[in-house]
Amino acid sequence: MLHKYIFQKRAYLQLRDICDYLDRKFGVRTTNDFLSEVEHSIDVLMKFPLSGHPELISKRQGYRSKIVGKRNKMYYYLRGNTLVIAAFVDMRMSPERIRKIVTNR
């Protein structure tokens, strides 16, 4: 069981952008539903951090992912007893573009 979680700055900004888009296109209810799903996913990962799908994005970080919403993945890794939320990415992107977004390269 993990003690805390943090958002990397880019993950926070990506989450904010997704929420802005959902709010404009679909309304507050859809945005709140999405945020509830993100919160639920984080709660599950805090208890079962290895339950996310392993991702072969970077050899250096042990990235894992969890699907949130209909089209987004939340990428994360573990740093000691901390869950680090690294990125939110639209799953319809190419794998190479996803890798660049998640690893920030």
Buried (B, 14 or more C-beta within 10 A) or exposed (E): EBEEBEBBEBBEEBBEEBBEEBBEEEEEEBBEEBBEBBEEBBEEBBEEBEEBEEBEBBEEBBBBBBBBBEEBBBBBBBEEEEBBBBBBBBEEBEEEEBBEBBBEE
